[in-house]
């Protein structure tokens, strides 16, 4: 029998977690959520293009006489500062979320393992009428759906 994880969260742990989530919601309120079409249409700054962007912004800042006022250099510089401040925190969040996802999967796996073994026991030793209805309900999880009949090929006239 598998038992990947035994986890007990105290009421204080849960309250602390809820408080941390509320803080994240508050701090992240100004962040945006893009629609799929918006994501698709945006320029993407990967690692190679990031180096290009940093170098270009530095050269523009060093040569302000050639920068038109409507280019948005100051805003791009502020965006870079915000990205540099936010990125390490996002990395930590992704790591925590991954651990949370793995923990959720492990707990679910532990639960279903015991449930499957218990169901097998019920099938073997629960032959009495008292468990018949309960076993029938549980067996619905394994029921194979009936397939729709294959459509007949259209007859050529």
MOGIQUI-V347660 format. One record per residue. SS is DSSP state (alpha for helix, beta for strand, coil for the rest). PSI is psi in radians with two decimals (NA if undefined). Layout:
SS|PSI  SS|PSI
//
This chain:
coil|2.35  coil|2.47  coil|1.47  coil|-0.49  coil|2.39  coil|2.08  coil|2.26  coil|2.09  coil|2.20  coil|2.89  alpha|-0.65  alpha|-0.71  alpha|-0.81  alpha|-0.70  alpha|-0.72  alpha|-0.75  alpha|-0.78  alpha|-0.69  alpha|-0.73  alpha|-0.69  alpha|-0.69  alpha|-0.69  alpha|-0.77  alpha|-0.76  alpha|-0.73  alpha|-0.83  alpha|-0.59  alpha|-0.01  alpha|-0.69  alpha|-0.21  coil|2.71  coil|2.81  coil|2.05  coil|2.56  coil|2.70  alpha|-0.71  alpha|-0.65  alpha|-0.76  alpha|-0.77  alpha|-0.65  alpha|-0.19  coil|2.62  coil|2.49  coil|2.26  coil|1.65  coil|-3.01  alpha|-0.69  alpha|-0.78  alpha|-0.41  alpha|-0.74  alpha|-0.78  alpha|-0.81  alpha|-0.80  alpha|-0.77  alpha|-0.73  alpha|-0.79  alpha|-0.68  alpha|-0.74  alpha|-0.70  alpha|-0.73  alpha|-0.58  alpha|-0.27  coil|1.13  alpha|-0.36  alpha|-0.39  alpha|0.04  coil|2.03  coil|2.56  alpha|-0.46  alpha|0.10  alpha|-0.58  coil|0.52  alpha|-0.78  alpha|-0.71  alpha|-0.71  alpha|-0.68  alpha|-0.72  alpha|-0.67  alpha|-0.69  alpha|-0.72  alpha|-0.78  alpha|-0.73  alpha|-0.78  alpha|-0.59  alpha|-0.65  alpha|-0.65  alpha|-0.85  alpha|-0.53  alpha|-0.63  alpha|-0.65  alpha|-0.78  alpha|-0.70  alpha|-0.75  alpha|-0.71  alpha|-0.75  alpha|-0.74  alpha|-0.70  alpha|-0.74  alpha|-0.70  alpha|-0.76  alpha|-0.76  alpha|-0.69  alpha|-0.76  alpha|-0.75  alpha|-0.76  alpha|-0.76  alpha|-0.78  alpha|-0.70  alpha|-0.74  alpha|-0.76  alpha|-0.84  alpha|-0.55  alpha|-0.81  alpha|-0.72  alpha|-0.72  alpha|-0.75  alpha|-0.72  alpha|-0.69  alpha|-0.73  alpha|-0.70  alpha|-0.74  alpha|-0.64  alpha|-0.67  alpha|-0.86  alpha|-0.13  coil|0.83  coil|-0.21  coil|2.78  alpha|-0.56  alpha|-0.56  alpha|-0.06  alpha|-0.83  alpha|-0.75  alpha|-0.72  alpha|-0.68  alpha|-0.74  alpha|-0.75  alpha|-0.60  alpha|-0.28  alpha|-0.47  alpha|-0.49  alpha|-0.06  coil|2.37  coil|2.28  coil|2.62  coil|2.42  coil|2.54  coil|2.48  coil|2.54  coil|2.34  coil|2.41  coil|2.53  coil|2.45  coil|2.34  coil|2.34  coil|2.37  coil|NA
//
